Amino acid sequence: MAGRFLDWLKREAAGEPLPEAETLARLTAAKEAAEAANEAKTRFLASVSHEIRSPLNAIYGYAQLLERTEGKDAVSAARVIRRSAEHLSHLVEGLLDIAQVEGGALTLSREAIRFPEFLSQLIDMLQLQAQAKGIALALDHGPGLPEFVHADPKRLRQVLINLVTNAIKFTDEGSVTLRVDYRNQLATFSVIDTGIGIAPEDAQRIFAPFERVGGLAAERPGIGLGLAITQALVHIMGGDLRVESTPGEGSR
């Protein structure tokens, strides 16, 4: 339908008259597209409202508790408020990233990066998170890694952190490996885990905002924006993001 709609627009721009039936079909297609976009916006707003309501309720409730208590109960309430505020902060940052991407306002920098050092620092940053779950986190790369590459270090780091932390989150035993292959000025990053895996029917849904697929997903922390933002950033940087997974055995 979208292809036909574009064809109609081209013909109209060229001054070619459209038969009445085609004009009606074009208007119907435009109406259906607008309704689909409006429905998607409604679902998105409903998801955002739900995500915001939970931490706000926690902040409000525990702030009231703080007013009436002291000592250990007060410290516990303060921790819940801090975690809830962090959740809201991550949600707002994620929404701003998505808004920038969809609005075409996101620009990339181009800087020289010490590539091996950049990767090692990233793994060091995430080691404690992996150790806390009792899993191994490793960096694997061949001998052909260049000393310098040119990229946007902030956005490249954001993509890799999102992918590796997601792998750690859904891996309860075993390991997570960041493998880097570099050939003909093309870098391929593979994040390989031994986690719960993803069902084939969910492989594309995981990249949609606020999607938490699988029966165990709701038990894991997160707001369901990381992979949506990651895919958008990868596409802007001229890359491609794919997933291979076997339920119960892990993902790549």
C-alpha positions in Angstrom: 0.0 0.0 0.0 2.8 2.4 0.9 4.5 1.8 -2.5 1.3 2.5 -4.4 0.8 5.7 -2.3 4.3 7.0 -3.2 3.7 6.1 -6.9 0.5 8.2 -6.8 2.3 11.1 -5.3 5.0 11.0 -8.0 2.3 10.9 -10.7 0.5 13.8 -9.2 3.7 15.9 -8.9 4.4 15.3 -12.5 1.0 16.7 -13.4 -0.5 13.4 -14.5 -4.3 13.3 -13.7 -5.4 10.3 -11.6 -8.6 8.4 -12.4 -11.4 8.9 -9.8 -11.0 5.3 -8.5 -7.2 5.8 -8.0 -7.9 9.1 -6.2 -10.3 7.4 -3.8 -7.8 4.6 -3.3 -5.1 7.1 -2.5 -7.2 8.9 0.0 -8.1 5.6 1.6 -4.4 4.6 1.8 -3.6 8.0 3.4 -6.4 7.6 6.0 -5.2 4.0 6.9 -1.6 5.2 7.3 -2.7 8.1 9.5 -4.8 5.8 11.6 -2.0 3.3 12.0 0.4 6.1 13.1 -2.1 7.4 15.6 -2.6 3.9 17.0 1.1 3.4 17.4 1.4 6.8 19.1 -1.4 5.8 21.5 0.3 2.5 22.4 3.6 4.3 22.9 2.1 6.9 25.2 0.3 4.2 27.2 3.6 2.4 27.7 5.4 5.6 28.7 2.6 6.4 31.2 2.9 2.9 32.7 6.7 3.1 33.0 6.5 6.5 34.7 3.7 5.7 37.1 5.4 2.8 38.9 8.5 4.7 40.1 6.5 7.8 40.8 4.2 5.8 43.0 7.2 4.4 44.8 8.8 7.8 45.3 5.5 9.3 46.6 4.8 6.4 49.0 8.3 6.1 50.5 8.6 9.9 50.8 5.4 9.7 53.0 7.1 6.9 55.0 10.2 9.0 55.5 8.1 11.7 57.1 6.8 9.3 59.7 9.9 7.1 60.4 13.6 7.3 61.2 16.5 4.9 61.5 16.8 1.8 59.4 13.3 2.2 57.9 14.2 5.7 56.8 17.4 4.5 55.1 15.5 1.7 53.3 12.9 4.2 52.1 15.6 6.6 50.9 17.2 3.7 48.8 13.9 3.0 47.2 13.4 6.6 46.3 17.0 6.8 44.8 16.4 3.7 42.7 13.1 5.0 41.5 14.6 8.3 40.6 17.4 6.5 38.7 14.7 4.5 36.8 12.9 7.8 35.8 16.2 9.4 34.8 17.1 6.4 32.5 13.6 6.5 31.0 13.8 10.2 30.2 17.3 9.8 28.7 16.0 6.9 26.6 13.0 8.9 25.4 15.2 11.9 24.5 17.5 9.6 22.5 14.6 8.1 20.6 13.1 11.6 19.9 16.5 12.8 18.6 16.8 9.8 16.3 13.3 10.0 14.9 13.5 13.8 14.6 16.7 13.6 12.6 18.4 15.8 15.3 21.0 13.3 16.3 24.5 14.1 14.9 27.6 11.9 15.2 31.1 13.1 15.9 34.2 11.7 14.3 37.1 11.2 16.6 40.3 9.1 16.6 39.9 6.3 19.2 42.6 4.1 20.6 40.7 1.0 19.7 42.2 -1.8 21.9 42.3 0.5 24.9 38.7 1.6 24.3 37.5 -2.0 24.3 39.6 -3.0 27.3 38.2 0.0 29.3 34.6 -1.0 28.4 35.1 -4.5 29.6 36.7 -3.3 32.8 33.7 -1.0 33.4 31.3 -4.0 33.2 33.4 -6.6 35.1 31.8 -5.9 38.5 28.3 -6.3 37.0 29.2 -9.7 35.6 31.1 -10.8 38.8 28.0 -9.9 40.9 26.1 -12.5 39.0 28.9 -15.0 39.1 29.5 -15.1 35.3 32.6 -14.6 33.3 33.0 -11.6 31.0 35.7 -11.7 28.3 37.0 -9.7 25.4 38.1 -11.7 22.3 39.7 -10.1 19.3 42.2 -11.3 16.7 45.7 -9.9 16.0 44.6 -7.6 13.2 43.0 -4.9 15.4 44.1 -1.4 14.4 45.6 0.9 17.0 43.3 3.7 16.0 39.8 3.9 14.4 37.6 6.9 13.7 34.1 6.9 15.2 31.8 8.6 17.7 33.2 7.2 21.0 30.1 8.2 23.1 27.6 6.5 20.8 29.8 3.5 20.0 30.3 3.0 23.8 26.6 3.4 24.3 25.8 0.7 21.8 28.3 -1.8 23.2 27.3 -1.2 26.8 23.7 -1.7 26.0 24.4 -5.0 24.2 26.8 -6.4 26.8 24.7 -5.3 29.9 21.7 -6.8 28.2 23.6 -10.1 27.8 24.7 -10.0 31.4 21.1 -9.3 32.6 19.7 -12.4 30.8 22.6 -14.7 31.7 22.5 -16.5 35.1 25.4 -18.8 34.6 28.2 -19.3 32.2 29.7 -16.4 30.3 29.3 -13.3 28.1 31.9 -12.6 25.4 32.5 -9.5 23.3 34.2 -10.6 20.2 35.6 -8.1 17.7 36.7 -8.9 14.2 38.3 -6.2 12.0 38.8 -6.7 8.3 39.0 -4.3 5.4 38.1 -1.3 7.6 34.9 -3.1 8.7 34.4 -3.9 12.4 32.1 -6.7 13.4 31.1 -6.8 17.1 29.6 -10.0 18.4 28.1 -10.2 21.9 27.8 -13.9 22.8 26.1 -15.2 26.0 25.0 -18.5 27.5 21.8 -17.0 28.8 18.1 -17.8 28.5 17.9 -17.2 24.8 15.2 -15.7 22.6 12.3 -17.5 20.9 12.3 -17.1 17.1 8.9 -15.3 17.1 10.4 -12.7 19.5 13.6 -12.1 17.6 12.4 -8.8 16.0 10.0 -7.7 18.7 13.0 -7.2 21.1 14.0 -4.1 19.1 10.6 -2.3 19.6 10.4 0.3 22.4 9.1 -1.1 25.7 8.9 -4.7 24.5 9.9 -7.2 27.2 9.6 -10.6 25.6 9.6 -14.0 27.2 8.2 -15.3 30.4 11.3 -14.3 32.5 11.8 -10.8 31.0 9.5 -9.1 33.5 11.6 -10.4 36.3 14.7 -8.6 35.0 15.4 -4.9 35.5 15.1 -2.5 32.6 12.6 -0.2 30.8 12.6 -1.9 27.4 14.3 1.0 25.5 17.9 -0.1 25.3 17.7 -2.4 22.2 15.4 0.1 20.4 17.9 2.9 20.9 20.9 0.6 20.1 19.4 -0.5 16.7 18.7 3.1 15.8 22.2 4.2 16.7 23.7 1.3 14.8 21.7 2.2 11.6 22.7 5.9 11.9 26.4 4.8 12.1 25.9 2.9 8.9 25.9 -0.6 10.5 23.5 -3.5 10.9 22.2 -5.3 14.0 21.2 -9.0 13.9 20.3 -11.6 16.5 20.8 -15.4 16.5 19.5 -17.3 19.5 18.4 -20.7 20.8 16.0 -20.7 23.7 17.7 -22.1 26.8 21.2 -22.0 25.2 22.1 -18.3 24.7 22.2 -15.6 22.1 24.5 -13.8 19.7 
